[in-house]
Amino acid sequence: MSHVAHELHEEFPEHAEAIHALKAKNAHFARLTEEYHTLNRAIHRMETNVEPADDATMEDLKKKRLVLKDEIAGFLETA
């Protein structure tokens, strides 16, 4: 499989251990990271035309990914 940009370990490399620990002890955080991962993979498939999508759909999904990333970052700031 080709490289998928925007993976959490690339977005927050300095927080790799905190991400792992939070996923293990916080169910809400674990759900957020899973949603992010699923959405990020879907966006990647669309960007590589495996599953083509129109611009409005792509923009909407990227905004949702950013909201998830911001929420994940909020958890990491307090970890």
C-alpha positions as a LaTeX table, in Angstrom:
\begin{tabular}{lrrr}
\hline
Residue & $x$ (\AA) & $y$ (\AA) & $z$ (\AA) \\
\hline
Met1 & 0.00 & 0.00 & 0.00 \\
Ser2 & 1.23 & 3.47 & $-0.74$ \\
His3 & 2.14 & 5.95 & 1.96 \\
Val4 & $-0.86$ & 7.58 & 3.62 \\
Ala5 & $-0.23$ & 11.19 & 4.62 \\
His6 & $-1.55$ & 12.73 & 7.83 \\
Glu7 & $-1.23$ & 9.62 & 10.00 \\
Leu8 & $-1.32$ & 10.55 & 13.69 \\
His9 & 2.21 & 9.33 & 14.35 \\
Glu10 & 3.37 & 11.78 & 11.65 \\
Glu11 & 1.14 & 14.62 & 12.80 \\
Phe12 & 2.25 & 14.30 & 16.43 \\
Pro13 & 5.62 & 12.47 & 16.38 \\
Glu14 & 6.63 & 13.86 & 19.76 \\
His15 & 3.47 & 12.42 & 21.33 \\
Ala16 & 3.71 & 8.83 & 20.10 \\
Glu17 & 3.91 & 7.40 & 23.63 \\
Ala18 & 1.11 & 9.64 & 24.92 \\
Ile19 & $-1.15$ & 8.60 & 22.01 \\
His20 & $-0.55$ & 4.93 & 22.79 \\
Ala21 & $-1.16$ & 5.43 & 26.52 \\
Leu22 & $-4.30$ & 7.53 & 26.02 \\
Lys23 & $-5.76$ & 5.01 & 23.59 \\
Ala24 & $-5.31$ & 2.32 & 26.22 \\
Lys25 & $-6.85$ & 4.22 & 29.14 \\
Asn26 & $-9.40$ & 6.59 & 27.57 \\
Ala27 & $-12.22$ & 5.08 & 25.48 \\
His28 & $-13.28$ & 8.46 & 24.08 \\
Phe29 & $-9.74$ & 9.22 & 22.91 \\
Ala30 & $-9.49$ & 5.74 & 21.39 \\
Arg31 & $-12.73$ & 6.36 & 19.44 \\
Leu32 & $-11.43$ & 9.73 & 18.24 \\
Thr33 & $-8.21$ & 8.20 & 16.95 \\
Glu34 & $-10.11$ & 5.39 & 15.24 \\
Glu35 & $-12.48$ & 7.89 & 13.58 \\
Tyr36 & $-9.47$ & 9.95 & 12.49 \\
His37 & $-7.74$ & 6.88 & 11.08 \\
Thr38 & $-10.85$ & 5.72 & 9.18 \\
Leu39 & $-11.52$ & 9.19 & 7.79 \\
Asn40 & $-7.88$ & 9.75 & 6.86 \\
Arg41 & $-7.77$ & 6.47 & 4.93 \\
Ala42 & $-10.99$ & 7.37 & 3.09 \\
Ile43 & $-9.54$ & 10.76 & 2.11 \\
His44 & $-6.37$ & 9.08 & 0.89 \\
Arg45 & $-8.38$ & 6.67 & $-1.28$ \\
Met46 & $-10.22$ & 9.64 & $-2.77$ \\
Glu47 & $-7.05$ & 11.65 & $-3.35$ \\
Thr48 & $-5.46$ & 8.71 & $-5.17$ \\
Asn49 & $-8.64$ & 8.13 & $-7.22$ \\
Val50 & $-9.19$ & 4.66 & $-5.81$ \\
Glu51 & $-12.60$ & 6.00 & $-4.75$ \\
Pro52 & $-13.06$ & 9.26 & $-6.68$ \\
Ala53 & $-15.13$ & 12.01 & $-5.06$ \\
Asp54 & $-16.21$ & 15.52 & $-5.94$ \\
Asp55 & $-14.48$ & 18.57 & $-4.49$ \\
Ala56 & $-17.30$ & 19.40 & $-2.06$ \\
Thr57 & $-17.16$ & 15.91 & $-0.54$ \\
Met58 & $-13.38$ & 16.08 & $-0.21$ \\
Glu59 & $-13.55$ & 19.50 & 1.44 \\
Asp60 & $-16.20$ & 18.32 & 3.90 \\
Leu61 & $-14.19$ & 15.24 & 4.88 \\
Lys62 & $-10.98$ & 17.24 & 5.27 \\
Lys63 & $-12.79$ & 19.67 & 7.58 \\
Lys64 & $-14.05$ & 16.75 & 9.67 \\
Arg65 & $-10.51$ & 15.35 & 9.83 \\
Leu66 & $-9.23$ & 18.72 & 11.03 \\
Val67 & $-11.88$ & 18.88 & 13.77 \\
Leu68 & $-10.83$ & 15.41 & 14.95 \\
Lys69 & $-7.16$ & 16.38 & 14.81 \\
Asp70 & $-7.85$ & 19.49 & 16.90 \\
Glu71 & $-9.72$ & 17.45 & 19.50 \\
Ile72 & $-6.91$ & 14.89 & 19.62 \\
Ala73 & $-4.37$ & 17.71 & 20.00 \\
Gly74 & $-6.37$ & 19.04 & 22.95 \\
Phe75 & $-6.04$ & 15.69 & 24.70 \\
Leu76 & $-2.31$ & 15.60 & 23.97 \\
Glu77 & $-1.75$ & 19.08 & 25.39 \\
Thr78 & $-3.06$ & 17.93 & 28.77 \\
Ala79 & $-1.30$ & 14.53 & 28.72 \\
\hline
\end{tabular}
